[in-house]
């Protein structure tokens, strides 16, 4: 087998990038994403894969295994692009077989023997020593504290054990993005973002429901506060978030609007509270409020301007304190104002432990001091929220990588220890090819996450954060499915962790921005904007 050819990989990536670029221009010229949704969706995912491949080139230069992974992923990316285009060339605005010059590259690096050779060699991360220590520390906690509890919580739909929250708080995980002057550990730069990605992956490797997802909601509120909060609000809330004295949930989605945040109906109306204190009463229903019972506060987006024609410009963001409630439903009444809050749990097939809720608020009063940005924050809630959501998308990609890693490890272990038709499952070519592709997709997603983390540390990478979320979460579904398939019938049994990983993987393309919305409303639009600016 010849040595991997990174120069050829770079040429193929450039070829693929050109094809995608021409198609984006065609999309722009024919009405944009709203008019051509199928093309826009395919282009969003195709561009994400091209970006991922390009981000691997530096990684591939670090060694032979790394170069093989880079070439294997590049071939995989081009193959997927070809299948998207075939028969739809006119829709894409390109000629038939625009990637024919890449076929010799594909023949080399989609060869089953080549892909199978990567089945047990997933490649090093190439983290700096500080991040290697972060990885080792969080892996140890995940293996010792989270993993032993994950199956029980999943099967019996229980809550996140308090000792996990306490343990993570003692490790400082909730303060990774809180600036040091407010009691956290962030001093800016790459460390803040990469540390979060590394920690999230390791916690998610043990459990998506009671591990990696615990960081996300405090992280989103932290980002919103850092972006738009007053100095008094930062001093009040950031130290509490960093120490887990206050745990947060996010209340943005509504039953009638889903990802269409601009259509929000929940209102916040100015009203005095106890002793005439300025404040707001909140009315309406939020849904898919994950961790809503255990949380001490909700980060809630509400309409403060009744003029609905202003869409997202009429929205403001509030920190809404609440008591801790029971995971299987709760109802509270404010003693001084009579406001009511009721939470109804939404049963789900996976992602258990965190629990999601539909929360109804009836004249629930909050002080004006809890409107993020106070008077200056009126009408800016959408923008403050998006500051947190963009980072949440990167974090979700890291969660997906952790889940994929767990699925791969489970499948590899099973394949090496199970005999079928007189041979180890691992001895079959098809098993090796599946595991090889898993290893490639995992490392590609991981390295792209690191790249996006570095961009975001510089105040860039908003589009790339959406791309890495969209692509890696879809990849996680395939990895989890094939890991279960390698287990055969036992994969369908709850006694094997891979069944939990399979149902957990399915949520990744839904939360933190549904895949279709993310592709059509964010990635494709930004690609068109960039094309139009040329």
Beta strands, then each sheet from edge to edge (+ up, - down):
strand 1: 248-251
strand 2: 267-270
strand 3: 279-286
strand 4: 297-303
strand 5: 315-321
strand 6: 330-333
strand 7: 340-346
strand 8: 356-367
strand 9: 419-420
strand 10: 423-424
sheet 1: 1+ 4+ 5-
sheet 2: 2+ 3- 8+ 7- 6+
sheet 3: 9+ 10-
end
